[in-house]
Each structure stands twice: as structure tokens, then as C-alpha cells.
């Protein structure tokens, strides 16, 4: 009976921890594992705050995990019942030697018998039996003792029948199929199909050496991340200390006229809090991401250690390969950039408080003003040649590529997301609901939902041969405009698609870049920037025009409907950014003759973050700074 229970118990073992299944959960591929083992695997993959899928370590199929909680997976009810039955059958039973009804207290693993105290004494009188492993039955029932897996030194190939009485002993490993095979299978099946086959001993030695190297790299990687975490923590303290000092400055000035200025003080504190929260939240997110990466490296290494102790049988090879691939993918990740963390600290120290009065010159209306002074320009190298720049409704900047894809960049210069990687994008703009309007290199317009689901709308645009290179703009009422350099005209479309609802002739002026401004439009080409108003269906009237010698203009609209123009001296690699009214009257110069990395192509873009920060893009580099107050 004990031997039968052991056989059944081994059948009901989890392929990861090699213990009796505990709270078995079934993946979509039907493979079943302990809940705690799946929790550990999920932890190995936790590089973000939400992880919603698991990869089966045996067949590599992916299972969605609702809300990232393994408890939401289906329980394998039949297996769970078998496990419970097995555990119930392991209650105190009668001695299997004397058969006198005495209760068994001990179990001999070599003999496979439950024995009472008296029979154990007799058992131990035989000298060879003294080397047997004897444990308390209670320890087995309470899982304080786990049976050693006894596997025959000779494993037989399962790809042949044994009707001839000559089983085939496994002597090699097929790395392609990830299983043990015999010489016959190797020669007749696997090698003929181009599979990679190695000897079992060679595989074991090679894999063990590989894992040792990989684990060493994992430890080094974890150490690097931990060093980076120390930088994050120091920058968190830096942010907090500086913010605290600003609070003190504000409060000290506030106390001079506290009875009159409660409202002003509250407003200032709210402004500081508005920066304090996002800065610390950004660092907390970085800290959490890298702590999870360290945990993943350590947990995956631990699981690999466990798999190395298991013999080469069942699904062990597939699991080892899966876990080693997981650790390799973690080790191959790029090392963190301390500059991104330091940038957050820099952002905190860009907060200033300036008193508007002194104790002997009091102004009862206000205690001062709050501002952000940006000390540095953030420069980010792009992954390939830029085709457009657009401000998204969620406060990020979208950079598009003719080679395919749109990348989202945060205001601190960090690449956060890539979408539509298979679309060769000429231009894109965002709808009020966060959806996309995309113009590809063939001048075809496609609209997408915020989740990048493609709509069925079709637009009758001009092909490049007829219209030339296209440019794109979207108005505040979601009307779509496409400008054509060769045809020198602009078409307007409704969001639902179809033919153009109107065409505006540009009278010999190439609409290289177009931007909507209320009921008018800003058009830039290589010589000047114009604001045109639409009169009727096909006419346009130039309202205002501005140009500058030896400079190419690139326009953008701010949140308050002011106009920014970047004047680019392409030959010298200089850019000047100026702010204008809606009548193109100069307000002030925001940036003068700023040196940029000279681009091979005379193609630039200017856009404004929803926060007011300014993004200027060359064909291969993105520059980010803020508009001065």
C-alpha cells in the first residue's frame, strides 16, 4: 500500500517544485501547477505594476491572468480531489509487517513499509538495514519529510514499443524537442529532421556550466540594479529635502501676514504639492520597477537551483530551458540609466519661491509667486528617422517614423510606449477622446481608437504621385485636414471618412506643415509662416504672415492659443524659438540661437506639451525644455 501511495504521489507532483500539488491551478494549455509555484513564476515576470499573463514552462503557451492574480485561474478540481484523497489515505494505518493491528509509527523508505515500534526494533537488528532511511509517519503526513525521487539509472525511450522485448535506453537529449531519446531515435528520426542532439552527460555538464555562468551574471545584474536603487533613494531624499526647504521658505514669509494671507498661502502650498507628488511618484515607480527586477532575478535563479536538483525525467528539461530563458532575458535587459533618476532630482531643484514683499514693505495681496525654472535642456536620441511630432491628450509627446511605429516620450525624455509598429507613418494627430488619426507614406488616412483598434472609415485622399508629400492637422471639432505639397492645396474631411468636404487652394504656397488654430490655419513652408482664414468652400485669405531671412520656420500652437515659431538656421545648426500672438505679433523670444546637433535632412518639428513644455525635433534627436513664465 505504501509503495502504491508513493507511486500515486509522484504522479500528482507539481513539475516545478516536485512536491505534491498544493491548490492546483490549471493553465489554458491544461498543464497544472501549484498555486504558490505560479505565484513565484508571476513574480519572476513582474517588471511592471500590472502583470496579466503567464507562460507555461513546459509548452510555452501564454495564459491570461485576470487582474494579475493567480487565484483567478481555474482550479483543477479532479486533481485537487485526488490529492485530498491521497492525503486522507495517509492517516495513521496498521503496521504492514506484524499484521497484529498495531498502529504504524515509522516508515522505511527502502523497504516501502509502515512499521510499528516493535517491528522497527527487529528491522534494525539486520546490519544492512541500519543504512535505511526511516522517518515518522506523522512527518510524512505533515510534509515535514519529502521522499527522494528514485529514478532508475537507465531510462527507456518512449518513442518505441517494447514488443520485441528490447527496450531502448536513453543516451541523448534532443535540444529541439527538449526530451530524452535513445540512439535509435536520434539516428532514424531527430537527426534526419535537422534536430540538434547531444549526449545526456554532455547536456548535463553543458547546461550546468551555462546555468552557473547565467546565475553569476544574474547576481551581477542584481548588484547593478541595487546600486541604481541606492541612487533612486538618494534622489528621493534630495527631492524631499529640497521640497521641505521650499515649504519652510514659504511658511516663514507667510507668517508675517498670516491673518490676511491664508488664501494665498494655501494656493502656494497646493502648487508645491502638485510638483511634489508627481516627482516622488515617478521615483517610487522607478524604485518599484527595479525592485521587482531584482526580485525576478533572484526568484528565477532560485527556481533554476531547484530544477538542477531534479533528475532528467518528465518535463524537467522543458522547465529548465524555460527558466534559463527567463533568467537570460532578465540578464539581457539594458542597465538602468542613472541620468533619468537624477533628472527627477533636477526637476525638484527647479522649483523656486520668491517673496513679493519684505517685512518692512508689506503687500497684503500676496506673499509671493511660485514658478518652475528649467535649468537643463533634455536631449534624446531617436531610434530612427523622425517623420512627425504630435502632442498627445495624456501629456506625452508622440514621435512618428516613416519606417514604422509611433513612440511616446514623457516630458522628462523617457520612452514609455510604442504603438502601430507595422504602420509607416507620415503624420499623426490625436482626437479629443484620445484616438489617433494617422497619415501613412501613401497619403492614406486611418483612424484608430485609444486602444489602437482600427476603424472602418475610408478617406478619398490624393496619392503621392498626384498630391505629393502630405501633411496632417486635426481641428478642435475633430475635422481632419491634409495638405499636399505638389498639388499646393488642402483637403478637409469629416471624421466618418468619404470624399473631401472642401478643398482650399494655397495659391502657389506649399503647405509643408499645417496646424489648426480656431477657425483658421497655420501653414509653414521653407520661407515663411502664414495664418489663413477659410472663406466659403474653395477660397482662402491670408490674414497674417511672418518670415525671417536665412531661417526655416516651424510653427506650433500653445494651450492658450499663442503661436510658437522655431526659426532654424540649418547650415549653422542653430534654432531660435519665438512666441507670437494670433496676429503673428512678436511677444518675446523664448530661446535664441540654441546650438543643436546638425541634421542631414532639413526636416524639423515643433510641438508643445499640455503642461507647457516645448519639444523640438530634428530628424534624429528630440530636445525638450519649458516655456518661461
Secondary structure, DSSP 8 states (H G I E B T S, - for coil): -HHHHHHHHHHTB-TTT-SB-SSEEE-TTS-EEEHHHHHHHHHHT-SSS---EEE-TTT--EEE-GGG-GGGSEE-HHHHHHHHHHHHHTSS-B-TTT-SS-B--EEETTTTEEE-HHHHHHHHTSGGGGGS-EEEHHHHHTTSS-------SS-B-SSS--TTS---BEEEEETTTTEEEEHHHIIIIIGGGT--EEEHHHHHHHHHHHHHHHHHHHHHHHHHHHHHHHHHHHHHHHHHHHHHHHHHHHHHHHGGGTTT-HHHHHHHHHHHHHHHHHHHHHHHHHHHHHHHHHHHHHHHHHHHHHHHTS-S-TTHHHHHHHHHHHHHHHHTS----HHHHHHHHHHHTTEEEEES-BTTB--TT-SEEEEE-----EEEE-SS-EEEEEE-TTS-EEEEETTS-EEEE-TTS-EEEEE-TTS-EEEEEE-TTS-EEEEETT--EEEE-TT--B----B----HHHH-SEEEEE-TT--EEEEETTTTEEEEE-TT-BS-SEEEE-TT---SEEEEETTEEEEE-SSEEEEEEEETTTEEEEEEEEE-TT-EEEEEE-TTS-EEEEEEETTTTEEEEEEE-TT--EEEEEEEEEE----SS---EEEE-TTSEEEEE-SSEEEEEE---
